Amino acid sequence: MTAISPQFDLITMGRSSIDLYANDIGVPFVEIESFASYVGGSPTNIAVGTRRLGLNVALLTAVGPDPIGDFILHFLEQEGIETTFIPRKPTARSSAVVLGIEASGKAPLVFYRSNAADIQLTIDDVLATPITKSRAFVFVGTNLSQDPSRSATFFAAEQARATGAAVFCDIDLRADQWHDPRAFGIAIRAILPLVDVAFGTEEEILAAMLTDPDQLKIADWQISAPEITGDVEAAIASLLAYGPQALVVKRGPQGCTVFLKDGQVLDVSGFPVEVLNVLGAGDAFASGFIYGRLQGWDWVKSARMGNACGAIVVTRHGCANFMGYEDEVLQFIEERGGF
């Protein structure tokens, strides 16, 4: 019997937005005079990043019946991403994010996600998307912050897992999207048995295992970058026990560490570059890593590809609009010693 080829290499699911990046770099947020308009949202960034690396990609997000939705869809179509399965939610709005790039290296951002269209994704939207005809599926933690998106994401991960697709999860801590720090961890831990590979920073990993609010060093959880204390190694071991084959810890300029379920720990070096903007680095990393795994590469080579994609993006102004292309990334790696 002849095997039927999958329809897509990858389907990503979750938020999308118009991203307004400050043109005035290095100034306090209150002194910004103008913004550049791009497209963003972690699953959207990953869709663009993997598409530019040559994968056949579809995105499952949702937009409102508004010009911002038109803006997002127009960009995705130009990038060659399949948008057929993106619904318009008539009573919701497309999302927006406003971002600054300050001299301190901080990048303050403000989400405008009240009644966000993508959080209205439903199980029926998943059923209308060929999740079962894709080699891999990616979702992010913010999907789980509210229903109906939460239930839809669980259902999509179940569908992907049942057909043997690789399931990737970016833990994606966006604290202001959650009503309670413990709710974030409960949701992440509940879905990890359906996940093959999870990505996260140390802070996100601690948040995923947080059960005691005293671990928060701030009074207000709902800010963009809460400081969380705890035993990172114990949190990594605990998360791996929930089921993933690998947990990849993103370490910025130091590269990443791949923790495998069998106990292996693989440190993979990064690429020194002059940093302009750190936003989008994690999504670029995920794009390169997923590309490598779908090419059949081992963990280290895939992580090296992810590190290169992240290093390229941090030298640029935005996220999705500035993701590297396959030839560009491979040349970048070759010029710096190869894999």
C-alpha positions as CSV (number, residue, x, y, z in Angstrom):
1,M,0.0,0.0,0.0
2,T,1.3,3.5,-0.9
3,A,1.7,5.8,2.0
4,I,-0.3,9.0,1.8
5,S,1.9,12.1,2.3
6,P,0.9,14.5,5.0
7,Q,-0.8,17.7,3.8
8,F,1.4,19.9,5.9
9,D,4.8,19.7,7.7
10,L,3.5,21.9,10.5
11,I,0.4,23.5,11.9
12,T,0.7,26.1,14.6
13,M,-2.1,27.2,16.8
14,G,-2.7,30.3,19.0
15,R,-2.5,34.0,19.1
16,S,-1.9,36.5,16.3
17,S,-1.6,40.3,16.5
18,I,-0.5,43.5,14.9
19,D,2.7,44.4,16.7
20,L,3.6,48.1,17.0
21,Y,7.4,48.4,17.6
22,A,8.9,51.7,18.8
23,N,11.0,53.3,16.1
24,D,12.7,55.3,18.9
25,I,15.2,52.7,20.2
26,G,16.9,53.3,23.5
27,V,14.4,55.8,24.9
28,P,12.0,55.5,27.8
29,F,8.5,54.3,26.7
30,V,7.0,57.6,27.5
31,E,9.3,59.3,25.0
32,I,8.4,57.1,22.0
33,E,7.3,59.2,19.0
34,S,6.5,56.6,16.4
35,F,6.0,52.9,15.8
36,A,6.5,50.5,13.0
37,S,3.7,48.0,12.3
38,Y,4.5,44.3,12.0
39,V,2.7,40.9,12.6
40,G,3.3,38.9,15.8
41,G,2.0,36.4,18.3
42,S,4.2,33.4,19.2
43,P,2.5,30.7,17.1
44,T,2.3,33.2,14.2
45,N,6.0,34.0,14.5
46,I,6.8,30.3,14.6
47,A,4.6,29.7,11.5
48,V,6.5,32.4,9.6
49,G,9.9,31.3,10.9
50,T,9.4,27.7,9.8
51,R,7.9,28.7,6.5
52,R,10.9,30.8,5.7
53,L,13.0,27.8,6.4
54,G,11.1,25.9,3.7
55,L,8.4,24.0,5.6
56,N,4.8,23.7,4.4
57,V,2.9,25.5,7.2
58,A,-0.6,26.3,8.1
59,L,-1.7,28.6,11.0
60,L,-4.8,28.1,13.1
61,T,-5.5,31.4,14.7
62,A,-8.6,33.7,14.6
63,V,-9.1,37.4,13.7
64,G,-11.9,39.8,14.0
65,P,-14.0,41.4,11.2
66,D,-11.6,44.4,11.3
67,P,-8.8,46.0,9.3
68,I,-6.2,44.6,11.7
69,G,-7.4,41.1,10.8
70,D,-7.0,42.1,7.1
71,F,-3.5,43.3,7.9
72,I,-2.5,40.0,9.6
73,L,-4.0,37.8,6.9
74,H,-2.4,39.8,4.1
75,F,1.0,39.4,5.6
76,L,0.6,35.6,6.1
77,E,-0.6,35.1,2.6
78,Q,2.4,37.0,1.3
79,E,4.6,34.7,3.3
80,G,3.0,31.6,1.8
81,I,1.4,30.4,5.0
82,E,-1.9,28.5,4.5
83,T,-4.7,30.8,6.0
84,T,-7.7,28.8,4.8
85,F,-8.4,27.5,8.3
86,I,-8.3,30.9,10.1
87,P,-11.8,31.9,11.1
88,R,-13.2,35.4,11.5
89,K,-14.9,35.8,14.8
90,P,-17.7,38.4,14.2
91,T,-18.1,39.5,17.8
92,A,-14.4,39.6,18.7
93,R,-11.4,41.8,17.8
94,S,-8.0,41.1,16.3
95,S,-5.3,41.6,18.9
96,A,-2.6,44.3,19.2
97,V,0.7,44.6,21.0
98,V,2.6,47.8,21.6
99,L,6.4,47.5,22.3
100,G,9.3,49.6,23.3
101,I,13.0,49.0,23.1
102,E,14.8,50.8,26.0
103,A,18.5,51.5,26.5
104,S,18.6,49.1,29.5
105,G,17.9,46.2,27.2
106,K,14.4,45.9,28.5
107,A,11.5,45.7,26.0
108,P,8.3,46.7,27.8
109,L,5.2,45.6,26.0
110,V,1.4,46.0,26.4
111,F,-1.1,43.5,25.2
112,Y,-4.5,44.6,23.9
113,R,-6.4,41.3,24.1
114,S,-9.8,42.2,25.6
115,N,-12.2,39.9,23.7
116,A,-9.4,38.6,21.5
117,A,-10.5,36.7,18.5
118,D,-7.8,34.0,18.8
119,I,-8.9,33.1,22.3
120,Q,-12.3,32.3,20.8
121,L,-11.0,29.3,18.8
122,T,-13.3,26.3,19.3
123,I,-13.2,22.6,19.0
124,D,-15.2,23.0,15.7
125,D,-12.4,25.3,14.4
126,V,-9.9,22.5,15.2
127,L,-12.1,19.9,13.4
128,A,-12.1,22.2,10.3
129,T,-8.3,22.2,10.3
130,P,-6.4,19.2,9.0
131,I,-4.5,18.6,12.3
132,T,-4.4,14.9,11.6
133,K,-2.7,15.5,8.2
134,S,0.3,17.3,9.5
135,R,3.7,15.9,10.5
136,A,3.9,18.2,13.5
137,F,1.7,20.5,15.7
138,V,2.7,23.5,17.8
139,F,0.8,25.4,20.5
140,V,1.7,27.8,23.2
141,G,0.8,28.2,26.8
142,T,-1.3,31.3,26.4
143,N,-3.8,29.2,24.4
144,L,-4.7,27.6,27.7
145,S,-5.5,30.8,29.6
146,Q,-9.2,30.8,28.7
147,D,-11.9,28.8,27.2
148,P,-12.9,28.0,24.5
149,S,-9.3,28.2,23.3
150,R,-8.1,26.0,26.2
151,S,-10.5,23.1,25.3
152,A,-9.8,23.5,21.6
153,T,-6.0,23.3,22.2
154,F,-6.3,20.1,24.3
155,F,-8.5,18.6,21.6
156,A,-6.0,19.6,18.9
157,A,-3.1,18.1,20.8
158,E,-5.1,14.9,21.3
159,Q,-5.8,14.7,17.6
160,A,-2.2,15.3,16.6
161,R,-0.9,12.8,19.2
162,A,-3.4,10.1,18.0
163,T,-2.1,10.3,14.5
164,G,1.6,10.2,15.4
165,A,2.4,13.8,14.7
166,A,5.2,15.4,16.8
167,V,3.6,17.8,19.4
168,F,5.6,20.8,20.4
169,C,4.7,23.2,23.3
170,D,6.2,26.6,23.9
171,I,5.4,27.2,27.6
172,D,5.0,30.9,26.8
173,L,4.4,32.7,30.1
174,R,2.4,35.8,29.6
175,A,1.5,36.6,33.2
176,D,-1.1,39.3,32.5
177,Q,-3.2,36.8,30.6
178,W,-3.8,34.6,33.7
179,H,-6.0,35.4,36.7
180,D,-3.8,33.3,39.1
181,P,-0.2,32.1,38.9
182,R,-1.3,28.6,40.0
183,A,-3.8,28.4,37.1
184,F,-0.9,28.7,34.6
185,G,1.0,25.8,36.1
186,I,-2.1,23.6,36.4
187,A,-2.9,24.1,32.7
188,I,0.6,23.4,31.5
189,R,1.0,20.3,33.6
190,A,-2.3,19.0,32.5
191,I,-1.4,19.1,28.8
192,L,2.2,17.9,29.0
193,P,1.3,14.2,28.7
194,L,0.3,15.1,25.1
195,V,3.6,16.8,24.4
196,D,6.8,15.4,22.8
197,V,9.0,18.5,23.2
198,A,8.5,21.6,25.4
199,F,10.4,24.9,25.2
200,G,10.8,27.4,28.0
201,T,13.0,29.7,29.9
202,E,14.0,28.9,33.5
203,E,11.4,31.4,34.7
204,E,8.7,29.8,32.6
205,I,9.7,26.3,33.9
206,L,9.5,27.5,37.5
207,A,6.1,29.1,36.8
208,A,4.8,25.9,35.3
209,M,5.6,24.1,38.6
210,L,4.6,27.0,40.9
211,T,2.1,26.0,43.6
212,D,3.1,28.5,46.3
213,P,2.5,32.2,45.7
214,D,5.3,32.9,48.1
215,Q,7.7,32.0,45.2
216,L,6.7,35.2,43.6
217,K,9.0,38.1,44.6
218,I,6.4,40.7,43.6
219,A,2.9,41.5,44.9
220,D,1.2,41.6,41.6
221,W,1.4,38.5,39.4
222,Q,-0.3,40.2,36.4
223,I,2.7,42.0,35.0
224,S,4.7,41.0,32.0
225,A,7.8,39.7,33.8
226,P,7.3,38.5,37.3
227,E,10.3,37.2,39.2
228,I,9.9,33.7,40.4
229,T,12.2,31.7,42.8
230,G,12.6,28.0,43.1
231,D,14.7,24.9,42.3
232,V,15.1,24.9,38.5
233,E,16.6,21.4,38.3
234,A,13.8,20.0,40.4
235,A,11.2,21.8,38.3
236,I,12.7,20.4,35.1
237,A,12.7,16.9,36.4
238,S,9.1,17.2,37.5
239,L,7.9,18.5,34.2
240,L,9.7,15.7,32.3
241,A,7.9,13.2,34.5
242,Y,4.6,14.4,33.1
243,G,5.5,12.9,29.7
244,P,7.6,15.0,27.3
245,Q,10.5,13.3,25.6
246,A,12.5,16.5,25.9
247,L,12.4,19.8,27.7
248,V,14.5,22.6,26.0
249,V,15.6,25.4,28.3
250,K,16.3,28.6,26.4
251,R,19.3,30.5,27.8
252,G,19.6,33.6,25.5
253,P,23.1,34.3,24.5
254,Q,24.4,31.2,26.2
255,G,22.3,29.0,23.8
256,C,20.2,26.3,25.3
257,T,20.2,23.1,27.2
258,V,18.2,20.0,26.1
259,F,17.0,17.8,29.0
260,L,16.0,14.3,27.8
261,K,13.6,12.0,29.5
262,D,16.4,9.3,29.6
263,G,18.5,11.6,31.8
264,Q,20.8,13.1,29.1
265,V,21.6,16.7,29.4
266,L,22.9,18.4,26.3
267,D,24.4,22.0,26.5
268,V,24.3,23.7,23.1
269,S,26.3,26.9,22.7
270,G,24.8,30.1,21.2
271,F,26.1,32.6,18.7
272,P,27.5,35.9,20.0
273,V,25.9,38.8,18.2
274,E,25.1,42.5,18.9
275,V,21.6,42.6,20.3
276,L,19.1,45.1,19.2
277,N,15.8,43.6,20.4
278,V,15.3,40.3,22.3
279,L,11.6,40.0,21.5
280,G,10.9,37.1,19.1
281,A,14.2,35.3,19.9
282,G,12.4,32.4,21.5
283,D,10.0,32.0,18.6
284,A,12.8,32.1,16.1
285,F,14.7,29.5,18.2
286,A,11.6,27.2,18.2
287,S,11.3,27.6,14.4
288,G,14.9,26.5,13.8
289,F,14.7,23.6,16.4
290,I,11.4,22.3,14.9
291,Y,12.8,22.6,11.4
292,G,15.8,20.5,12.4
293,R,13.7,17.8,14.1
294,L,11.5,17.5,11.0
295,Q,14.6,17.2,8.9
296,G,15.6,14.2,11.0
297,W,18.5,15.9,12.8
298,D,19.6,15.0,16.2
299,W,19.0,17.1,19.3
300,V,22.3,19.0,19.2
301,K,22.1,19.9,15.5
302,S,18.5,21.0,15.8
303,A,19.3,23.1,18.9
304,R,22.2,24.7,17.0
305,M,19.8,25.6,14.2
306,G,17.4,27.1,16.7
307,N,20.2,29.1,18.4
308,A,21.2,30.5,15.0
309,C,17.7,31.6,14.1
310,G,17.4,33.3,17.5
311,A,20.7,35.1,17.1
312,I,19.7,36.5,13.7
313,V,16.4,37.9,14.9
314,V,17.8,39.7,18.0
315,T,19.9,41.8,15.6
316,R,16.7,43.1,14.0
317,H,13.7,45.3,14.8
318,G,10.8,42.9,15.0
319,C,9.7,39.3,15.1
320,A,7.8,37.6,12.3
321,N,8.8,40.1,9.7
322,F,12.5,39.5,10.4
323,M,12.8,35.8,10.6
324,G,15.7,34.3,8.8
325,Y,15.5,32.3,5.6
326,E,17.0,28.8,5.2
327,D,20.0,29.7,3.1
328,E,20.7,32.7,5.3
329,V,20.6,30.7,8.5
330,L,22.8,27.9,7.1
331,Q,25.3,30.4,5.9
332,F,25.3,32.1,9.3
333,I,26.1,28.8,11.0
334,E,28.8,27.9,8.4
335,E,30.6,31.2,8.9
336,R,30.7,30.6,12.6
337,G,32.2,27.1,12.7
338,G,29.2,25.0,11.5
339,F,27.1,22.7,13.4
